[in-house]
Amino acid sequence: MKKYGLTFIQQGDRIIIKKEYIHSEGGIRGSVKNKLSLTPLEYANVILLDANNNQIDGTSTDSCGIFKFPNLKVGRYLIKTSMLGYTSVLSDYSIVSSAKTSNLELFLEESSENLDEVTIIASTPRNYPQNVMSLTGGRVLSIEETNRFAGNFDDPTRLASSFTGIASGSVNSNAMEIRGNSPQFAQWRMEGIETPNLSHYADMSGLGGGILTGLSLQTMANSDFYYGAYPAEYSNSLSGIFDMKMRNGNTTDFAHSVQLGIWGLDLSSEGPISKKNGSSYLFNYRYSYSGLADKISGSDEGLNYQDLAFKINLPTKKMGTFTFWGIGLLDKIIQRPEDDPKQWETSIERQEQKANFQKGVIGMAHILSWNDNTYLRSNVGITLFRNQS
């Protein structure tokens, strides 16, 4: 029956015939790098685990530090990476869909062992910050956790409201009181550059929060969030720090998606620029549902927001890796006055309000590995912040 894709099992006096599962087109692809120098690690051991930590498959990285697990069943997987002389790492959950490859970046930290006297088994917690200078007071905002967090509204920062010592105001705002401090005192960073609060309608109420961030889960990479002590490189913050990052696009295949939900229309695209050089692009655009409804009905009253994010990754053989990225937000709000004076309860209801918010940041980063223990990262960026009311 194999030629028909069928198998059978016998239970007592019954024979049950079932069709074999056909693997999906999705899979997991990723790279393994030295955490200190960001150089690729070749021949690192990579093990694929299911959601119950059972081993499914294994492989090793190639000369460029790349590994692949193609044609996997739809579900959640873990990746365990190890190499002699390095501390093993267990990744966060990766979600495999029916037609899209999941991309990962894993970093191994060097360690020393004396095998003649003692055997050391160590691993880095999955929620540990990616910044090597962080010792305490922070954790990772992971894509998988954000996807599973109820009421996230495609907003990775709302996940932080579930952490200890953090209080959120309401479901309508992503403002957070961190250790009792005002949300205004939190610092926002994107790809290492300090930015304004990259949330739609931020600071409208003067509290430092907005509706949702302009960084969609389609473009987000695992990012660091600090709610206690933080490394000395961060400043201008009395509350918490959102150190957000965007992932690189797929370097082997093109992937496009369209989503329509309660928050609006989401268009994303990613793929290789040059498969030979490993360069890629990533693009995401969102338009609010309320704005779409206004276009259809002919009305112009209410919330109307949109955002755009992109990242271009260009590795070179001798000059390091160049990255160009940007994110922009446009917010509009119009509230018409109440025509019937009998319905007036406050002064706001008899006034017309208009407000435009524009903010964004565009930047370039360059990473140059000098040796196995040292790399130089340079960032330059321009930020824009303008309110009109």
C-alpha positions in Angstrom: 0.0 0.0 0.0 3.0 2.3 0.2 2.7 3.3 -3.5 -0.7 4.8 -2.6 0.7 6.6 0.5 -1.2 4.3 2.9 -0.2 2.5 6.1 -2.2 0.3 8.5 -2.2 -0.7 12.1 -3.9 -3.7 13.7 -5.9 -3.2 16.9 -7.4 -6.5 18.1 -9.6 -7.9 15.3 -9.6 -4.5 13.5 -7.3 -3.2 10.8 -7.1 0.6 10.5 -5.9 2.1 7.3 -4.6 5.6 7.3 -2.8 7.9 4.9 0.8 8.8 5.5 1.6 12.4 6.5 3.1 14.5 3.7 5.6 17.0 4.9 5.0 20.6 4.4 7.1 23.0 2.3 8.2 24.8 5.4 11.4 24.3 7.4 14.0 25.9 9.6 17.2 27.5 8.4 19.7 29.4 10.4 23.3 30.4 11.1 25.6 29.8 14.1 28.2 32.5 15.0 30.8 33.3 17.7 29.1 35.6 20.2 32.2 37.7 20.7 33.4 38.2 17.2 30.2 37.4 15.1 32.3 35.1 12.8 30.5 32.0 11.4 31.2 28.7 13.2 31.6 25.7 10.8 30.9 22.1 11.8 28.9 23.1 14.9 26.5 20.4 16.0 22.8 21.3 15.5 20.1 19.1 16.9 16.4 19.5 16.1 14.0 18.9 19.0 10.2 18.8 19.0 8.1 20.7 21.6 8.6 17.9 24.1 12.4 18.0 23.8 12.5 14.7 21.8 15.3 14.6 19.2 14.0 14.5 15.6 17.0 15.2 13.5 20.6 16.5 13.6 23.1 18.1 11.3 26.2 20.3 11.3 26.9 23.8 10.0 28.7 24.3 6.7 31.7 26.4 6.0 29.6 29.6 6.2 28.0 28.5 9.6 24.6 27.7 7.9 22.4 24.8 8.8 19.0 23.6 7.3 16.1 21.4 8.3 13.8 21.4 5.3 10.3 19.9 4.8 9.2 19.8 8.5 5.8 19.1 9.8 3.8 22.2 10.9 4.5 22.9 14.6 6.9 24.2 17.2 10.5 23.1 17.3 13.7 23.8 19.4 17.2 24.0 18.1 20.1 22.9 20.3 23.6 23.9 19.2 26.9 22.8 20.6 30.6 22.8 19.7 33.8 21.8 21.4 35.2 24.8 23.3 31.8 26.6 23.3 28.8 26.7 25.7 25.8 24.9 24.2 22.7 27.0 23.5 19.1 26.0 23.3 17.0 28.3 21.1 13.5 29.6 21.8 10.6 27.8 20.1 10.5 28.2 16.3 7.2 28.0 14.5 7.1 26.1 11.2 4.2 27.0 8.9 3.0 25.1 5.8 4.9 27.2 3.2 7.4 29.5 5.0 11.0 28.8 6.2 11.8 30.0 9.7 15.1 31.8 10.0 17.3 31.8 13.1 20.6 33.3 14.3 22.3 31.4 17.1 25.4 32.6 19.0 27.8 30.4 20.9 30.1 31.7 23.7 33.5 30.3 24.2 34.2 28.3 27.3 37.1 26.3 28.8 37.0 22.8 30.2 39.6 20.5 31.7 38.5 17.1 30.7 41.1 15.3 32.8 39.7 16.6 36.1 36.1 17.6 35.7 33.3 17.7 33.0 31.3 20.9 32.9 27.8 20.9 31.4 26.4 24.4 30.9 23.8 26.1 28.8 22.5 29.6 28.4 18.8 30.1 29.4 16.5 30.8 26.4 15.3 34.1 27.9 18.7 35.4 28.8 19.6 38.8 27.2 21.6 38.8 24.0 23.9 41.6 25.2 27.1 40.0 26.6 27.5 42.9 29.0 24.2 42.3 30.7 24.5 40.5 34.0 21.0 41.0 35.5 17.8 42.9 35.2 16.9 42.0 31.6 15.5 39.3 29.4 14.6 38.5 25.8 11.4 39.6 24.1 11.1 36.5 21.8 8.9 36.2 18.7 7.4 32.9 19.8 6.4 34.2 23.3 4.9 37.3 21.7 2.8 35.2 19.3 1.4 33.2 22.2 0.8 36.1 24.6 -2.9 36.9 24.8 -4.0 40.4 23.7 -0.6 41.3 22.2 -2.3 43.0 19.1 0.9 42.2 17.1 2.8 44.3 19.6 6.0 42.7 21.0 6.3 45.3 23.8 3.0 44.2 25.4 4.7 41.0 26.4 6.7 42.9 28.9 3.6 43.7 30.9 3.6 40.1 32.2 7.0 40.4 33.8 7.6 41.0 37.5 7.6 44.6 38.7 5.8 45.9 35.7 2.2 47.4 35.5 0.3 48.3 32.4 -2.4 51.0 32.4 -5.1 49.5 30.1 -5.6 47.3 27.1 -5.9 50.4 24.9 -2.3 51.5 25.7 1.1 49.8 25.7 2.4 52.3 28.4 4.1 50.5 31.3 5.1 51.5 34.8 8.5 49.8 35.4 9.4 49.6 39.1 7.0 52.4 39.7 8.5 54.8 37.2 6.6 56.8 34.6 6.4 55.3 31.1 7.9 58.6 29.8 11.2 57.6 31.3 11.7 54.4 29.3 14.3 54.4 26.5 13.6 53.1 23.0 16.4 51.8 20.8 16.4 50.3 17.3 19.4 48.4 16.0 21.6 50.1 18.7 20.4 53.7 18.0 18.3 55.7 20.5 14.9 56.7 19.0 11.6 58.3 20.0 8.9 56.0 21.3 8.1 54.0 18.1 4.5 53.5 19.0 1.4 54.7 17.2 -0.2 57.7 18.9 2.6 57.8 21.6 2.5 60.5 24.2 -1.0 61.7 23.3 -2.1 61.4 26.9 1.3 62.6 28.2 2.1 59.2 29.8 4.6 57.9 27.3 2.5 55.1 25.8 0.7 54.4 22.6 -1.6 51.9 21.0 0.9 49.5 19.4 4.5 49.6 18.2 5.4 50.2 14.5 7.5 47.1 14.5 5.4 44.1 13.4 6.1 40.5 14.4 6.8 39.9 10.7 10.1 41.9 11.0 11.0 41.6 14.6 14.0 39.6 15.8 14.5 38.5 19.4 15.1 41.7 21.3 16.3 42.7 24.8 14.2 44.3 27.5 15.6 45.7 30.7 13.5 46.4 33.8 16.3 46.5 36.4 20.0 47.1 36.3 21.3 47.5 32.8 24.8 47.7 31.1 26.7 51.0 31.1 26.2 51.6 27.4 22.6 52.6 28.1 21.8 56.1 29.3 19.0 58.7 29.5 16.6 56.2 31.1 15.1 56.1 34.6 12.7 53.4 33.9 13.1 50.5 31.4 14.8 49.9 28.1 13.4 48.5 24.9 16.4 47.4 22.8 14.5 46.3 19.6 16.0 44.6 16.6 14.9 43.5 13.2 15.8 40.2 11.7 17.5 39.6 8.4 15.5 38.4 5.4 15.6 34.9 3.9 18.9 34.4 1.9 17.7 31.5 -0.2 14.0 31.8 -1.0 11.4 34.5 -1.5 8.5 34.7 0.9 5.5 37.0 0.7 2.5 37.3 3.0 -0.8 39.3 3.2 -2.7 39.5 6.5 -6.0 41.2 7.2 -7.1 41.4 10.9 -8.7 43.6 13.5 -5.8 46.0 13.4 -5.7 46.3 9.6 -3.8 45.2 6.5 -0.3 43.8 6.7 1.9 43.2 3.7 5.4 41.7 4.0 8.0 40.4 1.6 11.5 39.0 2.1 14.1 37.2 0.0 17.7 37.1 -1.4 19.3 40.0 -3.2 22.3 37.8 -4.1 22.2 34.1 -3.2 26.0 33.9 -3.9 26.9 36.7 -1.5 24.2 35.9 1.1 22.6 39.3 0.9 18.9 39.8 1.6 16.0 42.2 2.1 13.0 42.4 4.4 10.0 44.7 4.0 6.7 45.2 5.9 3.9 47.7 5.5 0.7 48.0 7.7 -2.4 50.1 7.2 -5.0 50.5 9.9 -8.4 48.8 9.7 -10.1 52.1 10.7 -8.3 53.9 7.9 -9.5 51.2 5.4 -13.1 51.5 6.7 -12.9 55.3 6.2 -11.8 54.9 2.6 -14.7 52.5 1.9 -17.4 54.6 3.7 -16.1 58.0 2.6 -15.6 59.2 6.2 -12.5 60.7 7.5 -13.2 60.7 11.2 -11.3 58.5 13.7 -7.9 56.8 13.9 -5.9 56.4 10.7 -2.3 55.1 11.0 0.2 53.3 8.9 3.8 52.1 9.3 6.6 50.8 7.1 9.8 48.9 8.1 12.7 47.5 6.0 16.1 46.0 6.4 18.8 45.3 3.8 21.7 43.0 4.8 24.8 43.1 2.6 27.7 40.9 3.7 31.1 41.2 2.0 34.2 39.0 2.0 36.7 41.4 3.3 34.9 44.6 4.3 32.5 43.2 6.8 28.7 43.3 6.8 26.7 46.4 5.9 23.1 46.8 7.0 20.6 49.5 6.0 17.3 49.7 7.8 14.5 52.1 8.6 11.1 52.4 10.2 8.5 55.1 9.8 5.0 55.8 11.4 2.2 58.2 10.2 -0.7 58.8 12.6 -3.8 60.9 12.0 -6.8 61.5 14.2 -10.0 63.6 13.6 -12.8 64.0 16.0 -15.9 65.9 14.8 -18.0 68.1 17.2 -21.4 66.9 18.4 -24.0 68.7 16.3 -26.7 68.5 19.0 -25.9 70.9 21.9 -28.2 68.8 24.1 -25.7 66.0 23.9 -22.8 68.0 25.1 -21.4 66.7 28.4 -17.8 68.1 28.2 -16.1 70.9 26.3 -14.4 68.4 24.1 -17.7 67.3 22.5 -18.3 70.8 21.1 -14.8 71.1 19.5 -13.2 69.7 16.4 -9.8 68.0 17.0 -7.2 67.2 14.4 -3.7 65.8 15.1 -0.9 64.5 12.9 2.0 62.5 14.2 5.1 61.7 12.2 8.1 59.8 13.5 10.7 57.5 12.1 14.4 56.5 12.0 16.7 55.4 9.3 20.1 54.0 9.8 23.2 52.1 8.7 25.3 49.6 10.6 28.6 48.1 9.8 30.1 45.0 11.5 33.8 44.1 11.0 35.3 41.0 12.7 39.0 41.5 13.6 39.7 38.2 15.2 38.0 35.4 17.1 37.4 37.6 20.1 36.9 41.0 18.7 34.6 42.8 16.3 33.8 46.5 15.7 30.2 47.6 15.2 29.5 51.1 13.9 26.0 52.7 13.8 24.8 55.9 12.3 21.2 57.1 12.1 18.8 60.0 11.7 15.5 60.3 13.7 12.4 62.3 12.9 9.7 63.3 15.4 7.0 65.9 14.6 3.5 66.5 16.1 0.9 68.8 14.6 -2.4 69.5 16.3 
